[in-house]
Amino acid sequence: MRKPEGSRRAHIHIRERGRFNQRYALLFRDYLRASEEVRAAYEVLKRRAAQLFPDDIDGYLSVKDPVLHIVYAAASLWADKVGWVPDEEYV
């Protein structure tokens, strides 16, 4: 099915309040917002993985997923250092 001209595709994630995967998503988002260097490197990784595996989501994820774990570990250290807590609207 073709997208109508001028439309944008949306990718929506739904999280249950208070669950680990909610914290994961919010912390990951905020860490990328806080670190231009990590954000730029993550963009390069995603673009390169998409080039390597244009029609293979499993291949794409095999490259991306290990990096997510590394970025999340760094984000957790950053969160401890800066006293990060999720936005009040999400708690």
C-alpha positions in Angstrom: 0.0 0.0 0.0 1.4 3.4 -0.9 1.5 6.3 1.5 -0.5 9.3 0.5 1.8 12.1 -0.7 3.0 14.3 2.1 2.2 11.8 4.8 4.7 10.5 7.4 4.9 7.1 8.8 4.5 6.8 12.6 6.2 4.3 14.8 4.5 4.2 18.2 5.6 2.4 21.3 3.3 1.8 24.2 4.7 1.1 27.7 3.1 0.2 31.0 3.7 2.8 33.6 6.4 1.7 36.1 7.7 -1.2 34.1 11.4 -1.6 33.3 10.7 -1.2 29.6 9.1 2.2 30.3 12.3 3.3 32.2 14.5 1.9 29.4 12.7 3.9 26.7 12.6 7.2 28.6 16.2 6.9 29.8 17.4 6.0 26.4 15.6 9.0 24.9 16.8 11.4 27.5 20.4 10.2 27.2 20.4 10.6 23.5 19.0 14.1 23.9 21.7 15.0 26.4 24.7 13.6 24.4 25.2 14.9 20.9 28.1 12.6 20.4 26.2 9.4 21.3 23.2 10.6 19.4 25.3 11.1 16.2 27.0 7.8 16.6 23.7 6.0 17.1 22.3 7.7 13.9 25.3 6.5 11.9 24.9 2.9 13.3 21.2 2.8 12.4 21.7 4.2 8.9 24.6 1.8 8.2 22.6 -1.2 9.5 19.7 -0.2 7.3 22.0 -0.1 4.3 23.5 -3.5 5.1 20.1 -5.1 5.7 17.5 -3.2 3.7 15.1 -6.1 3.5 16.2 -8.2 6.6 14.9 -7.0 9.9 16.7 -9.8 11.7 20.0 -8.8 10.2 19.3 -5.1 11.1 18.5 -6.0 14.7 21.5 -8.3 15.0 23.7 -5.2 14.5 21.5 -2.7 16.4 20.6 -4.7 19.5 24.0 -5.2 21.0 24.7 -1.5 20.7 21.4 -0.7 22.5 22.7 -2.7 25.5 26.0 -0.7 25.5 24.2 2.7 25.1 21.7 1.7 27.9 24.6 0.9 30.2 26.2 4.3 29.5 22.8 5.9 30.0 22.4 4.3 33.4 25.8 5.6 34.5 24.8 9.0 33.2 21.5 8.8 35.0 23.2 8.1 38.3 25.7 10.9 37.8 23.2 13.6 37.0 20.3 12.3 39.2 18.0 11.6 36.2 14.4 10.6 36.9 11.7 10.1 34.4 9.4 13.1 33.6 6.8 13.4 36.2 4.0 12.9 33.7 5.4 9.4 33.1 5.8 8.2 36.7 
